[in-house]
Amino acid sequence: MEEMVCSNCRLIISHGDKCPLCGSSNLTRRWSGYLIVLNADMSEIAKKLDIKVNSVFALNIKD
């Protein structure tokens, strides 16, 4: 199965039709780039993207 990305919080989702992080059903297959957050509290990139949990996120969501 192709990975999906939540358009709201950028979380990469491997299955399901709803984001387990924010609850949104606004998912897309049009994304690029991985961001692996290991320590959201210490990551400057996570802070700039308003990411508060450790997980795998998309860097770019295409319109």
C-alpha positions as a printed NumPy array, in Angstrom:
array([[ 0.   ,  0.   ,  0.   ],
       [ 1.19 ,  3.48 , -0.861],
       [ 1.844,  5.788,  2.064],
       [-0.508,  8.718,  2.608],
       [ 0.152, 12.027,  4.333],
       [-2.179, 14.059,  6.508],
       [-2.583, 17.479,  4.899],
       [-3.103, 19.073,  8.33 ],
       [-0.141, 17.804, 10.367],
       [ 2.115, 16.17 ,  7.693],
       [ 2.183, 12.772,  9.446],
       [ 2.976,  9.885,  7.104],
       [ 0.348,  7.133,  7.417],
       [ 0.803,  3.605,  6.08 ],
       [-2.802,  2.423,  6.551],
       [-6.236,  3.706,  7.453],
       [-8.378,  6.581,  6.264],
       [-7.901,  8.906,  9.236],
       [-4.842, 10.535, 10.78 ],
       [-4.058,  8.954, 14.163],
       [-2.341, 12.148, 15.315],
       [-4.87 , 14.91 , 14.579],
       [-7.953, 12.923, 13.507],
       [-8.231, 14.531, 10.069],
       [-9.465, 12.543,  7.081],
       [-7.807, 15.021,  4.694],
       [-5.107, 12.658,  3.371],
       [-3.057, 12.894,  0.188],
       [-0.674, 10.785, -1.879],
       [ 0.936, 13.905, -3.364],
       [ 3.909, 14.585, -1.125],
       [ 7.702, 14.402, -1.119],
       [10.575, 14.215,  1.347],
       [10.832, 12.496,  4.702],
       [11.429, 14.188,  8.042],
       [12.176, 11.771, 10.862],
       [11.736, 13.491, 14.22 ],
       [13.521, 11.684, 17.042],
       [13.325, 14.443, 19.641],
       [10.657, 17.045, 18.886],
       [11.592, 19.131, 21.925],
       [15.174, 19.637, 20.724],
       [14.663, 19.828, 16.944],
       [14.745, 23.302, 15.413],
       [13.159, 21.979, 12.21 ],
       [10.305, 20.395, 14.19 ],
       [ 9.743, 23.709, 15.975],
       [ 9.606, 25.613, 12.677],
       [ 7.072, 23.114, 11.285],
       [ 5.102, 23.108, 14.579],
       [ 5.71 , 19.381, 15.118],
       [ 5.392, 18.336, 18.74 ],
       [ 5.673, 14.514, 18.585],
       [ 8.352, 12.076, 17.489],
       [ 7.362, 10.35 , 14.241],
       [ 7.852, 10.454, 10.454],
       [ 6.521, 13.436,  8.529],
       [ 6.432, 14.724,  4.961],
       [ 8.548, 17.762,  4.151],
       [ 6.435, 18.925,  1.208],
       [ 2.759, 18.44 ,  0.414],
       [ 1.973, 19.143, -3.228],
       [-1.21 , 20.988, -4.203]])
